[in-house]
Amino acid sequence: MSIGWTLPNWCAPACVRALSTFRTGGVSSGGYASLNLGIHVGDEAGAVQENRRRLREAAALPAEPVWLQQVHGAEVEDLDRIPSPVGAGGPGRDAAITRSLGKVCAILTADCLPVLLAADDGSVIGAAHAGWRGLGAGVLASTVRALEVRPERLMAWIGPGISALHYEVGVEVRAAMIELDPAAAAAFRPNERGNFMADLALIARQQLQALGVGRIEVAGECTFGAQARYFSHRRDGQTGRQATLIWRQEP
């Protein structure tokens, strides 16, 4: 099966390119089958490197993506300040931005949300890794600030992630989110086990709206439910990672 991906359902300028990969078309095996793009999850390094090479070729990427060392925090890497777009982005970072042509921001996920941002003129772009810890730490606010444009000029795409149907969390997660923003209560539904089913995409949308970002689109695909298309840590435990990429190039 060939490499495949979904494209953001947003109206970004022609110079902004983005995609979010499926799990198919790679060489990894077992729980990592087959296009695992995460080097840190226990898969064979050679297989991951071949998967990344295949993605670069299939998507005609202008450069090797910057693969961040994601730590579920809120720090943002400015790719224009690092000497090379190859390799990890230095210390732990959960978001990246760039104003340059040909530099590829990359976010790895297996249930957490990838969130893409772009200015309405395509002059600056960003990508954030937003699980509940990142959302609680303020990764979206950090990324919006780092873009240095008025929030009303930004558009956002919330990519594939685990849906509320499958994402069970404890009372402490709900409490942390509501302490950050009382409106987040709408994203939690109690279940019969005394826990809550959480809607991460709704929380991300609420946070973006509170920051002043009005143009928000949501992929609406569940990584847990779509087993043939996506890796899911909550579903499978040790597993691979899909990637969501964004870059600028001449239109």
VENDARA-V510239 format. One line per field, one symbol per residue. phi: phi as a letter, one per 30 degrees, with the letter a starting at -180 (. if undefined). A space follows every 10 residues. Layout:
# VENDARA-V510239
phi=???
This chain:
# VENDARA-V510239
phi=.ddbaccecb cdeddccaab dddcjccdbi dcdbcdccdc cjddeddddd dddddeddch ddadddcddd bicbdccddd ccdbdcjddi debbabbacd diccdbbcba kddcbcbbdd cidbbabbcb dddddddjdd dddddddhbd edccbbbcde adcddbccbd dddedddddd aeddedcbbd cdcicbcccd dddddedddd djdccbcbdi ccdddcddcb dbdddcidad bcbccbacbd d
